[in-house]
Amino acid sequence: MDPSKLDRRNFLKKSSLATLFGLSGATEIKAAPLPLRPEPDGSVSREPVNCALIGFGQWGREIAATMARLPEANLVAVCDDYDVMLRRVQREVPDATTHTDYREVLDNPDIQAVLIATPTHLHRDIAQAALEAGKNVYCEAPMASTVEDAKAIAQAARAASDQIFQVGQLYRSNPQHRSVFQFIRSGALGRPTMARAQWHAKQSWRRASPSRERERSLNWRLDPDVSLGLIGEEGLHQLDVAFWILDALPVAVTGFGQIMLWNDGRQLPDTIQAVFEFPNGVHLLYDATLASSFDAAYELYFGSDSTVIFRENGKAWMFKEVDAPMLGWEVYARKDKFYKETGIALLANATKLDAQNQDPTADDPNVESPLWYALKDFMDNHAFGPYPPAADYQRGFEAVVVAVKAHEAITQNKKVAFDAAWFSLD
Amino acid sequence: MTTVRLALEAMATRFELVVQGDDEVSLRAAGEEALAEITRLEVQLSFYRPSSEISRINAQAARGPVPVEPRLFRLLQTAQHLHKITQGAFDLTLAPLMRCWGFTGGTGTLPDPDALAEARQRTGMHLVSLDDAARTVAFARPGVLLDLGAIGKGYAIEEAALILAEAGVTRAFLHGGTSTMHAMGTPVEQPTWSVAVPKAPPLSCAATDENVLAVVDLKDEALSVSAVWGKAFVADGKTYGHVLDPRSGHPAQGALLAAVAGPSATVCDALSTALLVLGLDAADLFASFEDTLRAVIVCTHDETDTLDILQHRMPVHQV
């Protein structure tokens, strides 16, 4: 056992082994520095978390750029097996070392956390290896592309109880979503009746490379053998919010999929629709397309007293029914008109904006991106934890189970009923 | 050989991209990645979004050094260098002056002299300091505002072109609002991409020979055109254009149009704005231009109704 890998927490746990080492005259066991330090002026400073990023594709770049705005995070290494991406790392994260083999960062004892942003079907091996190497792990969502892989990752995370495992279902960390969640929990919708969500874009979803072979691997999203398509790669985040808001997992899903625009030889649909049934009768209508960008992405929760909509970055509005009870505060709230509907803006920090005399109709300058809040939660866990994150391995596993079955329903145009046992990790 | 055309709305501009090659599917994919980069940069650089990196810098840099994303830092260093070589005609800190003159979202008004003086205290690149080792930016006093409007399009186009090249594209033409553009390689079976610089706003005149000021041939080169195009307001019998001269704090006089071609869309975008400010005084600047830069400036002659044309390795048609 390598003494340098023992930090204070583990030292206390493995004290019997430590005694054995002491008796045998083995190397002195050093405690790793505590993440929080009291400063002479009375403040508390934090040791930044040394992190490695594995995968510098579209989302990996976002993670790296976001980490630059988190002083608690120190991105020291980036791995990618594509040299073009590593050149981008050198331009955009010049202080980080670059690697083509992720095992190098797992072997580095100075790296405490690993962020996995590779193609989905490659998460499993890396996540398991990272947990085995004693690293804390932030694994992007979908956590995996098969139920079997997701189960393996979740079980490994569960077993590594001293280590942090957070899945990239980032809205669970978003203050806006949390605020609206509490609001809905307090009964603001009245009786929830239905939900609808969409993700629209006009893009082919393809990537290009001068190398034919690399182009094939870059286009894993369109590979029917490994990809969960639009419902997995985009819809999963919105579905996860629905499971949270509705406090339930679906009991059935019916799917439809078409290729409406991108007739470029692909097999996976570019336009999908899915209907999810929940135990209390609520149905969620979901659609996603790569053929039209109209109205981008949103989630609507209909209720007998009001309807709530979430738009990008967690912006939310409530549309009250005319006969719904008055809440009182709505008289002072900002209202925005959308054609014939008047939405009451739901702002997580409305009182703070007011106190700072800031214009509530403008974009809140204090608001960060959803990814920032998710990464902040991950870093905070290092200083104050380990505690189970809001987006933990169980949430990651459940989301994959739903995505896999929904993708099946969509590509085969059929209805799939969920067996509750599928969501169990045992 | 096939041609794919894509478009994007960003930075209050319509970007258009033409790519040529063998594989239509691949070309489109590369084009989408390039345009996605422009969207990404808009989020980072926008002066109008409170959550952009530039807005954060504007809010915090007067209180202390603010860390800057590496590529943006290099862009700010480039802007500082361009400010020096144009003798101050190119300046990213003009926003307070623009507001004073009513140019942001308005047609313009004569500013109150006190307000103008106050705004001038807050403008000037000398108030911006960049720490190369720490990669931070700091402002010498509160109220300084960085606005990358005069260089942002060129920078976005240059970064997008890099993405195209990495994806294997060799023939492409990318422009933002027809005023800043980059030409990669050549079009199929032609020696260069050709751009006509018109004498009047493009949508208001027919694309005939007599409306063409110059034809610029581009191959692996960028071009940026800045023009007054009649945007002006009249006060006390005097006409004021919308292009501010950072050195005087007043709208620049004289130059109608300036075009710069060179290897970097970022530099061309910035220089075309600077040349519009400098007018005929740019002759000195031309002397220090590298061989790779070409330019033309069109000014109204002081007394007569004719045009003065100053050109540097960029031939023009009869006017």
Interface residues (C-beta under 8 A of the other chain):
Chain A: Q58 A65 A68 V84 R87 R91 E92 V93 P94 Q203 S204 R206 R207 A208 S209 P210 S211 E215 D264 G265 A362 D363 D364 P365 V367 E368 S369
Chain B: E24 V25 S26 L27 R28 A29 A30 E32 E33 A36 Q44 R49 P50 S51 S55 R56 A59 P67 E69 P70 R71 E166 A167 G168 V169
